[in-house]
Amino acid sequence: MKKEIFTDIIKIFLSSFFIFLFSWLLFYSVNINKLAVQSEDTLPAMFLPLSIVKSHTLYLDEYYDMLIQRYPHPDDKDYIKGLTPFYLKKIGDHYASAFPIITPIISIPLYIIPALSSMEINWQNIIFLSHLSSSIIMSLAGSMFYVLLRKGLNTGRRIGILGSLIYLFATINYALISQAMWQHGTVQLFLILATLFWIYSLREDKILNYILFGLFSGLAILSRPTAVITFLILLTAAVLYKTKEKYREITNVQIKSIVLNKKLLSYLFYTILGILPSVLFFIWYNNTFYQNISNQGYADQLLGSWLSPFPQSFLGVWFSPSKGILIYSPIFVFSLMGLTQSLKRKEYRNVIFFIIILIHTLVISLWKHWYGGWSFGYRMSSDIIPYLVFMIVPFLNSDLFSKYKKLFYILFAISVFIEIMGIIFFDGIWHAAYDKGFRDTSWLWSIKDSEALFNIRRVLVKAGLMEKACPRCL
């Protein structure tokens, strides 16, 4: 059994890495998709490993000129006003990343040899290294997801592999997250590991399980602050579960109170102990490089960015023709069917996953950029992809699967096809043509001008069957 799982882990990692990397290389090398850097959000992560290895600093001063020459502040394209691009923070005379830095830190091993060798520091080499890094991180997340399905959710090999394929290739993990050094691949990796040890901590009262649940949760939160939603829900569920479990086992009321308090305090103490390194790193990093918390990347957005028109934005997270979860990954229709099966069987773990999904999408829908800005699909909701796939498992284990098997594989194929279209077409042109920003999101509800139909028109233009794909297009 262990040998089978280990062999499958290696196969999943290598095959997904090959597909992620060479999907980009293929279409980029033949000039079908010329977008090598998906977003300016990922620029600091691309250069930070070099800065750490070569200059032993978390500042990006050495690469500032290189960055602004290609990606300047939009209001200072001639470099006259000295404006700092949004993806950097100017701290005194230094420049720091405006985003969390865990993705570049875990990418350091890949950068060490190129950084210490005679490799020329140019855009071509940096772009290639960034694609290698993002492909490895996402492939590693997919491998650990398989472990979680097999060892955590106790699925069979067939469902473990099928679930991993859905996770890797039927979601934006393929077209977006694996193609750039986003925070999202890293946070998913750590949330998967945190969830695995959360499940272990419910099965066995082992200190190591508590510590590792806290450790990976802390790393997930460092990678992307929205992970705190998942952590708090999992922690609350664990406390309630252990309270009920210990209360059943003990008969004497006074002993109940003493033992219960001791067990819960132990669980909380060792979980917090696991999180502590991340807390200390956050304090050190902010005090050393940002100087104070107000300079931290998300600090200036925290109070003034909850501007979305709820509930329209919440519905958009799920159903927007150009951003919706169920539009870009229709396979997740079966997550709801899995939830109903879980309720019938009284398997309440999936209810917890559903709560994570619901609260996360509610919070994201209040954020002004709930749609993810210039990106493909439901980027801002990508944290919950693992939990959406988990919820499909009860459906796959039920009699309903035989009944809806054909529909399931059709929606799976459509989901993968949409991701392949993202690999081919996502280059920012659709956003440039239609994006009106967060104050007027009507463009996100247009079917005629949706990203999918726009891409179809682009093909027709290439075939000489249409003159323009949009009024503003050349």
Backbone hydrogen bonds, N-H to C=O, Kabsch-Sander energy under -0.5 kcal/mol:
donor,donor_aa,acceptor,acceptor_aa,energy
5,I,1,M,-2.4
6,F,2,K,-2.6
7,T,3,K,-2.5
8,D,4,E,-2.3
9,I,5,I,-2.4
10,I,6,F,-2.0
11,K,7,T,-2.2
12,I,8,D,-2.9
13,F,9,I,-2.5
14,L,10,I,-2.6
15,S,11,K,-2.5
16,S,12,I,-2.2
17,F,13,F,-2.3
18,F,14,L,-2.2
19,I,15,S,-2.3
20,F,16,S,-3.0
21,L,17,F,-2.5
22,F,18,F,-2.4
23,S,19,I,-1.7
24,W,20,F,-1.2
25,L,21,L,-2.3
26,L,22,F,-2.2
27,F,23,S,-1.5
28,Y,24,W,-2.5
29,S,25,L,-2.6
30,V,26,L,-1.3
31,N,28,Y,-1.3
32,I,27,F,-2.0
33,N,27,F,-2.0
36,A,34,K,-1.1
38,Q,36,A,-0.6
42,T,39,S,-1.4
43,L,40,E,-1.3
46,M,42,T,-1.3
46,M,43,L,-0.6
47,F,43,L,-1.2
47,F,44,P,-0.5
48,L,44,P,-2.4
51,S,47,F,-2.0
52,I,48,L,-2.7
53,V,49,P,-2.5
54,K,50,L,-3.0
55,S,50,L,-0.6
55,S,51,S,-1.4
56,H,51,S,-0.5
56,H,52,I,-0.7
57,T,51,S,-1.3
60,L,95,Y,-3.5
63,Y,60,L,-1.3
64,Y,60,L,-0.5
64,Y,61,D,-1.3
67,L,63,Y,-2.2
68,I,64,Y,-2.7
69,Q,65,D,-1.7
70,R,66,M,-0.9
70,R,67,L,-0.6
71,Y,67,L,-3.2
76,D,73,H,-2.4
79,Y,76,D,-1.7
88,L,85,P,-2.0
89,K,96,A,-2.9
91,I,89,K,-0.7
91,I,94,H,-2.5
92,G,90,K,-0.6
94,H,91,I,-2.1
96,A,89,K,-2.9
98,A,87,Y,-2.1
105,I,101,I,-1.7
106,I,102,I,-2.5
107,S,103,T,-0.8
108,I,105,I,-1.3
110,L,107,S,-0.9
111,Y,107,S,-1.2
111,Y,108,I,-0.8
112,I,108,I,-1.5
113,I,109,P,-0.5
115,A,111,Y,-2.9
116,L,112,I,-2.3
117,S,113,I,-1.0
119,M,114,P,-0.7
122,N,120,E,-1.4
126,I,122,N,-2.3
127,I,123,W,-2.8
128,F,124,Q,-1.8
129,L,125,N,-2.3
130,S,126,I,-2.4
131,H,127,I,-2.1
132,L,128,F,-2.3
133,S,129,L,-2.5
134,S,130,S,-2.6
135,S,131,H,-2.1
136,I,132,L,-2.2
137,I,133,S,-2.7
138,M,134,S,-2.2
139,S,135,S,-2.2
140,L,136,I,-2.6
141,A,137,I,-2.2
142,G,138,M,-2.2
143,S,139,S,-2.0
144,M,140,L,-2.5
145,F,141,A,-2.0
146,Y,142,G,-1.7
147,V,143,S,-1.7
148,L,144,M,-2.4
149,L,145,F,-2.4
150,R,146,Y,-2.6
151,K,147,V,-3.4
152,G,147,V,-0.8
152,G,148,L,-1.1
153,L,148,L,-2.3
155,T,149,L,-2.4
160,G,156,G,-2.2
161,I,157,R,-2.6
162,L,158,R,-2.6
163,G,159,I,-3.0
164,S,160,G,-1.8
165,L,161,I,-2.3
166,I,162,L,-2.2
167,Y,163,G,-2.5
168,L,164,S,-2.4
169,F,165,L,-2.6
170,A,165,L,-0.6
170,A,166,I,-1.8
174,Y,171,T,-1.9
175,A,171,T,-0.6
176,L,172,I,-2.1
177,I,172,I,-2.1
178,S,173,N,-1.5
179,Q,176,L,-1.7
180,A,177,I,-0.7
182,W,180,A,-2.3
187,V,183,Q,-2.3
188,Q,184,H,-2.0
189,L,185,G,-2.1
190,F,186,T,-2.2
191,L,187,V,-2.3
192,I,188,Q,-2.5
193,L,189,L,-1.9
194,A,190,F,-2.6
195,T,191,L,-2.6
196,L,192,I,-2.0
197,F,193,L,-2.1
198,W,194,A,-1.8
199,I,195,T,-2.3
200,Y,196,L,-2.0
201,S,197,F,-2.0
202,L,198,W,-1.1
202,L,199,I,-0.5
203,R,199,I,-1.4
204,E,200,Y,-2.7
206,K,204,E,-2.1
210,Y,206,K,-1.5
211,I,207,I,-2.6
212,L,208,L,-2.7
213,F,209,N,-2.1
214,G,210,Y,-2.2
215,L,211,I,-3.0
216,F,212,L,-2.5
217,S,213,F,-1.6
218,G,214,G,-2.6
219,L,215,L,-2.1
220,A,216,F,-2.0
221,I,217,S,-2.4
222,L,218,G,-2.3
223,S,219,L,-1.9
224,R,220,A,-2.2
227,A,224,R,-2.3
228,V,225,P,-2.1
229,I,226,T,-1.6
230,T,226,T,-0.6
231,F,227,A,-2.3
232,L,228,V,-2.5
233,I,229,I,-1.8
234,L,230,T,-2.6
235,L,231,F,-2.9
236,T,232,L,-2.4
237,A,233,I,-2.4
238,A,234,L,-2.3
239,V,235,L,-2.4
240,L,236,T,-2.4
241,Y,237,A,-2.4
242,K,238,A,-2.7
243,T,239,V,-2.2
244,K,240,L,-2.2
245,E,241,Y,-2.5
246,K,242,K,-2.5
247,Y,243,T,-1.9
248,R,244,K,-1.6
249,E,245,E,-1.3
250,I,246,K,-1.3
256,K,252,N,-2.5
257,S,253,V,-1.9
258,I,254,Q,-1.7
259,V,255,I,-2.9
260,L,256,K,-2.8
261,N,257,S,-2.1
262,K,258,I,-2.1
263,K,259,V,-2.8
264,L,260,L,-2.6
265,L,261,N,-2.5
266,S,262,K,-2.1
267,Y,263,K,-2.4
268,L,264,L,-2.8
269,F,265,L,-2.7
270,Y,266,S,-2.4
271,T,267,Y,-1.9
272,I,268,L,-2.5
273,L,269,F,-2.2
274,G,270,Y,-1.6
275,I,271,T,-1.5
276,L,272,I,-1.8
278,S,275,I,-1.0
279,V,275,I,-1.8
280,L,276,L,-2.8
281,F,277,P,-2.3
282,F,278,S,-2.4
283,I,279,V,-2.3
284,W,280,L,-2.7
285,Y,281,F,-3.2
286,N,282,F,-2.4
287,N,283,I,-2.4
288,T,284,W,-2.5
289,F,285,Y,-2.7
290,Y,285,Y,-1.0
290,Y,286,N,-0.6
291,Q,286,N,-1.2
292,N,290,Y,-1.0
295,N,292,N,-1.6
296,Q,293,I,-1.3
299,A,296,Q,-1.5
300,D,296,Q,-0.6
301,Q,298,Y,-1.3
302,L,298,Y,-1.1
302,L,299,A,-0.6
305,S,301,Q,-0.9
307,L,305,S,-1.5
308,S,366,L,-1.6
310,F,308,S,-1.8
312,Q,309,P,-1.0
313,S,309,P,-1.3
315,L,311,P,-2.5
316,G,312,Q,-2.1
317,V,313,S,-2.1
318,W,314,F,-1.0
319,F,315,L,-3.4
320,S,316,G,-1.8
322,S,444,L,-0.9
323,K,320,S,-1.1
324,G,320,S,-2.9
325,I,317,V,-2.2
326,L,318,W,-1.7
328,Y,324,G,-2.4
329,S,325,I,-2.0
332,F,329,S,-2.3
333,V,330,P,-1.9
334,F,331,I,-1.7
335,S,332,F,-1.2
336,L,332,F,-0.7
336,L,333,V,-0.7
337,M,333,V,-0.9
338,G,334,F,-2.0
339,L,335,S,-1.9
340,T,336,L,-2.0
341,Q,337,M,-1.8
342,S,338,G,-2.1
343,L,339,L,-2.3
344,K,340,T,-1.9
345,R,341,Q,-1.9
346,K,342,S,-0.6
346,K,343,L,-0.6
347,E,342,S,-2.9
348,Y,346,K,-1.1
350,N,347,E,-1.0
352,I,348,Y,-1.5
353,F,349,R,-1.8
354,F,350,N,-2.2
355,I,351,V,-2.2
356,I,352,I,-2.1
357,I,353,F,-2.3
358,L,354,F,-2.9
359,I,355,I,-2.8
360,H,356,I,-2.3
361,T,357,I,-2.3
362,L,358,L,-2.0
363,V,359,I,-2.7
364,I,360,H,-2.7
365,S,361,T,-2.0
366,L,362,L,-0.7
366,L,363,V,-1.2
367,W,363,V,-0.6
367,W,364,I,-1.1
368,K,305,S,-2.5
370,W,367,W,-1.4
372,G,369,H,-2.2
375,S,373,G,-1.8
377,G,322,S,-0.5
377,G,375,S,-0.6
379,R,377,G,-1.4
381,S,378,Y,-1.5
382,S,379,R,-1.9
384,I,381,S,-1.3
385,I,382,S,-1.5
388,L,384,I,-2.1
389,V,385,I,-2.0
390,F,386,P,-2.3
391,M,387,Y,-1.7
392,I,389,V,-1.5
393,V,389,V,-0.8
393,V,390,F,-1.1
395,F,392,I,-0.6
396,L,392,I,-2.0
397,N,393,V,-1.6
398,S,395,F,-1.4
401,F,395,F,-0.6
401,F,398,S,-1.1
402,S,399,D,-0.5
403,K,399,D,-1.2
404,Y,400,L,-2.6
408,F,404,Y,-2.8
409,Y,405,K,-2.2
410,I,406,K,-1.9
411,L,407,L,-2.7
412,F,408,F,-2.2
413,A,409,Y,-2.3
414,I,410,I,-2.4
415,S,411,L,-2.4
416,V,412,F,-2.2
417,F,413,A,-2.5
418,I,414,I,-2.5
419,E,415,S,-1.6
420,I,416,V,-2.2
421,M,417,F,-2.3
422,G,418,I,-1.7
423,I,419,E,-2.1
424,I,420,I,-2.1
425,F,421,M,-3.3
426,F,422,G,-2.1
427,D,425,F,-0.8
432,A,428,G,-2.4
433,A,429,I,-1.8
434,Y,430,W,-2.1
435,D,431,H,-2.6
444,L,441,T,-1.5
445,W,442,S,-1.8
446,S,442,S,-0.6
450,S,447,I,-1.3
454,F,450,S,-2.3
455,N,451,E,-2.1
456,I,452,A,-1.7
457,R,453,L,-2.2
458,R,454,F,-1.8
459,V,455,N,-1.7
460,L,456,I,-2.0
461,V,457,R,-2.3
462,K,458,R,-2.2
463,A,459,V,-2.0
464,G,461,V,-1.3
465,L,460,L,-2.9
466,M,460,L,-1.0
473,C,470,C,-1.0
